[in-house]
Amino acid sequence: MKTKFKCFLISMLILALFLTGCSGGSSPAESENSKEDEVKIAMVLGEGGLGDLGFNDEAFEGLETAAEDFGVSFDYVEPKSVNDFEPQLRMFAESGEYDLVIAVGATQVDAVKLVASEFTDQKFSIIDVVVEGYDNIHSSSARNPEQHFLSGVLSGLVTLDDRLPYINEENILAFAISIDAPIPREAAAGFMAGAKYVNPDVEIIYNFIGSYRDPEKAKEIALTAFDRGADIITHNAGASGLGVIEAAREREKYVIGTSRQSADVDYSLAVSVKKTEQMVYNEVKSIVEGTWEPGASVYGIADNVCDYDISGLKVEIPEDIIEIVEDIKQEIIDGKLELPYRIEDVDEWAAKNQYKK
C-alpha cells in the first residue's frame, strides 16, 4: 500500500498512536493485508519532494514500478528542508519495520551516515552520491559528466548547422546550472566537454540559478543568454527549468533539459538522461532477491543509465549529426574517453581531445 506523509513525526509516541493513518501529524499506515514476511521499503525524498519534474519524481517512479513488479509495500516522506532529513531517516530506522530505507539525493549524505551509524541493523541506500566504508549503506550514483556529455556533443554540432531554423551564426551555447554544488557542476562540465569535443571554438555561457524551484530567475538567466547570442540552452535545474523552457519558447531558441515530462516538443532539442528511476529500482530489486550488499555502484552511458533522448520531439535533427553523436557514444562505451569532472578542467581536456571521424 502506498502511503504518503504530509509531515514527519516529532516522536515515536505519535508514531505508535497514529500508525493507522496518515494526515496532518500522522504516521505511516500499514497495508491492510500486510504479512510478516512482506518486503517494506521506506523513502526519504529530496528537499521539496514530488512535483519537481525531475530527480524526485524519477526516484518515486522507480519505487512505484518496483513495488508493482515485486509486490512490495512502501512509505515515503517529502522533506520541506534539509533539516528534515535526519529526523525522518531516524523515524523509519527506529520503527524497525523496513527492509530498506532509501534516501534520495547527495544532500542527505551526512544524515544517512549519522543515522546508519546509530542503527547498524537497518539497511540504507542513498541515490546520487558515492558512500563507502559502511556495513549497512549501499550507494547508487551516476558518472555525472556522462549525463550531459552527449547532449553537449549534439549542441556543439547543431549550433554550427544552418539547416535548423533557430540557429544563428554566433557559435554560443548556454548552461543554466541549478545550484553551486559538486554534482550540478560535474554535469555542466560534461556538457561543456561534449560541445568542445566537436566544436572547440564554441563559447559556453553558464550561470547558477541557486535553486531547483525558481523558474522566474531561471527564465531571466536564459533570456540574458539568448540576448548574448546563445541559440541553445541546457539546464539541470528541476522545476526551475520550466522558466528556461518558457524563455526558449518566447525567443524561439532550443532547449535541453533533464525531464521527459517537462520537455517542449517544439523547442526541446533533446533530453539529458540520468535514469534515477533505474537506480532506485535496482536497490529494491536487490532487497527482494537477497543480493543487497553494502558498497557503491556507479553507472554511466555504458550501463544505459546516462544517455540523450530525442524520442517524441518535433525538432528534426539531420541524420548525419545523429550518426556523429552515436559514434561518440560508442567511444564512451568502449572506454576511449575519460571525461573531466571540473568546469575548470574542460578547456585543457578539450585541447587534448578532439573528435575525428
C-alpha positions in Angstrom: 0.0 0.0 0.0 1.4 3.4 -1.0 1.2 5.8 2.0 2.0 9.5 1.7 3.4 11.5 4.6 2.1 15.1 4.9 4.7 15.8 7.6 7.2 13.9 9.7 6.6 12.9 13.3 8.2 14.5 16.2 8.4 11.4 18.4 7.9 7.7 18.3 4.9 8.2 20.7 3.0 9.8 17.9 4.1 7.0 15.6 2.5 4.5 18.0 -0.7 6.4 18.4 -1.4 7.2 14.8 0.0 4.1 13.0 -3.3 3.5 11.3 -3.5 6.7 9.2 -1.6 9.5 7.5 -2.9 13.0 7.5 -1.8 16.2 9.4 0.6 14.9 12.0 0.1 11.2 11.4 2.4 8.3 10.7 2.9 5.5 8.1 -0.2 3.4 7.7 0.3 -0.3 7.5 -1.0 -2.2 4.5 -4.4 -3.7 5.2 -3.2 -7.1 4.2 0.3 -6.8 5.4 2.2 -10.0 6.2 5.1 -10.5 8.5 7.3 -11.6 5.6 6.3 -8.8 3.2 9.1 -6.6 2.0 8.7 -3.0 3.1 10.6 -0.1 1.7 10.8 3.5 3.1 11.9 6.5 1.0 13.0 10.0 2.1 12.8 12.1 -1.0 15.0 15.1 -1.7 14.2 18.6 -0.4 10.9 19.8 -1.8 9.5 16.4 -2.6 7.4 15.5 -5.5 6.4 17.7 -8.4 9.9 18.8 -9.3 9.6 17.3 -12.8 13.0 15.8 -12.3 15.1 13.9 -9.7 12.4 13.3 -7.0 9.7 12.4 -9.5 12.0 10.0 -11.2 13.1 8.4 -8.0 9.5 7.9 -6.9 8.7 6.4 -10.4 11.3 3.8 -9.8 9.9 3.0 -6.4 6.4 2.7 -7.7 7.5 0.4 -10.6 9.5 -1.8 -8.3 6.5 -2.0 -5.9 4.3 -3.1 -8.7 6.8 -5.6 -10.2 7.8 -7.2 -6.9 4.7 -6.8 -4.7 6.4 -4.8 -2.0 4.8 -2.1 0.1 6.3 1.3 0.8 6.0 4.6 2.7 7.6 7.9 1.9 8.1 11.4 3.2 8.6 14.7 1.4 11.1 16.9 3.3 10.4 20.6 3.4 14.0 21.4 4.1 17.4 19.8 4.7 16.8 19.9 8.4 14.1 17.3 8.0 16.4 14.6 6.6 17.9 13.3 9.9 14.6 13.0 11.9 12.8 11.4 9.0 15.5 8.9 8.4 15.7 8.2 12.2 11.9 7.8 12.3 12.0 5.0 9.7 15.0 3.3 11.3 13.6 3.4 14.8 10.4 1.7 13.7 12.3 -1.4 12.7 9.6 -2.1 10.1 11.5 -1.5 6.9 13.8 -3.9 5.0 15.4 -0.9 3.3 15.4 2.9 3.8 16.2 4.8 0.6 17.5 8.4 0.8 17.2 10.4 -2.4 20.0 12.9 -3.2 23.5 13.7 -2.2 22.3 16.4 0.2 21.3 13.6 2.6 24.7 12.0 2.8 25.6 13.4 6.2 22.2 12.5 7.7 22.4 9.0 6.3 25.9 8.3 7.6 24.8 9.6 11.1 21.6 7.6 11.3 23.2 4.5 9.8 25.9 4.5 12.4 23.2 4.5 15.1 21.1 1.8 13.6 23.6 -0.7 12.4 21.0 -3.4 11.7 19.0 -1.2 9.3 19.9 -1.3 5.7 20.1 2.1 3.9 20.5 3.0 0.3 21.4 6.5 -0.9 20.9 7.7 -4.5 23.2 10.1 -6.5 26.3 10.0 -4.3 29.1 7.6 -3.6 29.3 6.3 0.0 31.7 3.6 1.1 33.0 2.1 4.3 29.7 1.4 6.0 28.4 -2.1 6.5 24.7 -1.0 6.2 24.8 1.5 3.4 24.8 1.0 -0.4 25.0 3.9 -2.7 24.0 4.2 -6.3 25.2 7.1 -8.4 25.9 8.2 -12.0 29.0 9.4 -13.6 27.6 12.9 -13.7 29.6 14.3 -16.7 28.1 11.4 -18.8 24.6 12.6 -18.2 25.1 15.8 -20.3 28.1 14.8 -22.4 26.1 13.6 -25.4 23.7 16.5 -25.3 26.8 18.7 -25.3 28.1 16.9 -28.4 24.7 17.4 -30.1 24.6 21.1 -29.1 28.1 21.7 -30.4 27.2 20.2 -33.7 23.7 21.8 -34.1 24.9 25.4 -33.3 27.1 25.2 -36.4 24.4 23.9 -38.6 22.1 26.3 -40.5 19.7 23.6 -41.5 17.8 24.1 -38.3 15.6 27.2 -38.3 16.5 28.8 -34.9 20.3 28.6 -35.2 22.3 31.8 -35.6 26.0 32.4 -36.6 27.3 33.3 -33.1 28.5 29.8 -32.1 27.4 30.4 -28.5 25.8 27.9 -26.1 24.5 28.4 -22.6 24.0 26.2 -19.5 21.8 27.2 -16.5 23.1 25.3 -13.5 20.8 24.6 -10.7 22.9 25.2 -7.6 26.6 25.6 -7.0 27.4 22.1 -5.8 29.6 19.3 -7.0 27.0 17.2 -8.8 25.5 20.0 -10.9 29.0 21.3 -11.7 30.1 17.9 -12.8 27.1 17.6 -15.1 27.8 21.0 -16.6 31.5 20.0 -17.1 30.3 17.0 -19.1 28.1 19.2 -21.3 30.9 21.6 -22.0 33.4 18.8 -22.8 30.9 17.3 -25.2 30.3 20.6 -27.0 34.1 21.4 -27.3 34.9 17.8 -28.3 33.2 18.5 -31.7 33.3 22.3 -31.7 36.5 23.6 -30.0 35.8 27.3 -30.7 32.3 27.3 -29.2 31.7 29.9 -26.4 29.7 28.5 -23.4 27.9 30.9 -21.1 27.0 29.4 -17.7 25.2 30.8 -14.6 23.9 29.4 -11.3 20.2 29.7 -10.6 20.6 29.0 -6.9 17.5 26.8 -6.6 15.6 23.9 -8.1 12.4 25.8 -7.7 12.9 29.3 -9.0 11.6 29.4 -12.6 11.5 33.2 -12.7 15.2 33.5 -12.0 15.9 30.7 -14.4 13.9 32.4 -17.1 15.9 35.6 -16.6 19.2 33.8 -16.9 18.0 32.1 -20.1 16.8 35.4 -21.6 20.1 37.0 -20.9 22.0 34.2 -22.5 19.8 34.5 -25.6 20.4 38.2 -25.7 24.2 37.4 -25.7 23.8 35.2 -28.8 23.2 31.7 -27.5 20.8 29.7 -29.6 20.8 26.5 -27.4 20.5 26.5 -23.6 20.8 23.4 -21.4 19.7 23.2 -17.7 19.8 20.6 -14.9 17.5 22.7 -12.7 14.4 20.6 -11.9 11.3 22.7 -11.7 13.4 25.9 -12.3 13.9 24.5 -15.8 10.3 25.5 -16.6 11.5 29.1 -16.7 14.3 28.1 -19.1 11.8 26.4 -21.4 9.5 29.4 -21.3 12.3 31.7 -22.3 13.2 29.4 -25.2 9.7 29.3 -26.4 9.4 33.1 -26.3 12.7 33.7 -28.1 12.3 30.7 -30.5 15.5 29.1 -29.3 16.4 25.5 -28.5 16.5 24.0 -25.0 17.8 20.8 -23.5 16.5 19.7 -20.0 16.7 16.6 -17.9 13.0 15.6 -17.7 10.9 14.0 -20.4 7.8 15.2 -18.6 8.6 18.9 -19.0 10.2 18.8 -22.5 8.6 21.2 -25.0 8.2 19.1 -28.1 8.6 22.1 -30.4 11.8 23.6 -28.9 13.4 20.8 -27.0 16.5 19.6 -28.9 16.9 16.6 -26.6 16.7 15.4 -23.0 19.8 14.7 -21.0 19.0 11.4 -19.3 20.1 10.1 -15.9 17.9 7.2 -15.0 17.4 7.8 -11.4 14.3 5.6 -11.5 16.5 2.7 -12.6 18.9 3.2 -9.7 16.0 3.1 -7.2 14.5 0.1 -8.9 17.8 -1.8 -8.7 18.0 -1.1 -4.9 14.6 -2.5 -4.3 15.2 -5.5 -6.6 18.4 -6.4 -4.7 16.4 -6.5 -1.4 13.7 -8.7 -2.9 16.3 -11.1 -4.4 18.5 -11.1 -1.4 21.5 -9.7 -3.3 21.8 -6.4 -1.5 25.2 -5.6 0.0 27.0 -2.5 1.2 29.3 -0.5 -1.1 28.9 1.7 -4.1 27.5 1.2 -7.7 28.4 3.9 -10.3 26.6 3.9 -13.6 27.1 5.7 -16.9 26.5 5.6 -20.6 27.8 2.1 -20.9 25.3 0.9 -18.4 22.4 2.6 -20.2 21.8 4.9 -17.2 23.1 8.1 -18.8 22.2 9.0 -22.4 20.4 11.6 -24.6 16.9 11.1 -25.8 15.2 12.7 -28.8 12.2 10.5 -28.9 8.8 12.2 -29.2 10.3 15.6 -30.0 9.5 17.5 -33.2 12.8 19.2 -33.9 14.2 17.5 -37.0 17.9 16.9 -36.4 19.8 15.9 -39.5 20.7 12.2 -39.6 24.4 12.9 -40.2 24.6 14.8 -36.9 22.9 11.9 -35.1 25.4 9.5 -36.6 28.3 11.5 -35.1 26.6 11.6 -31.7 26.1 7.8 -31.8 29.7 7.3 -32.9 30.9 9.3 -29.9 28.6 7.4 -27.7 30.3 4.2 -28.7 33.6 5.8 -27.9 32.4 6.2 -24.3 31.1 2.7 -24.2 34.4 1.4 -25.5 36.3 3.3 -22.8 38.1 5.6 -25.2 37.3 8.8 -23.4 37.7 9.8 -19.8 35.6 12.9 -19.1 36.6 15.9 -16.9 34.6 16.4 -13.7 35.5 20.0 -13.2 34.4 23.0 -15.2 37.9 24.5 -14.7 39.5 21.4 -16.5 37.3 21.5 -19.6 39.5 23.7 -21.8 42.6 21.7 -21.0 40.7 18.4 -21.7 39.3 19.8 -25.0 42.8 20.8 -26.1 43.9 17.1 -25.8 40.7 15.5 -27.1 39.1 16.3 -30.4 36.7 14.2 -32.4 38.0 12.7 -35.6 35.8 10.7 -37.9 
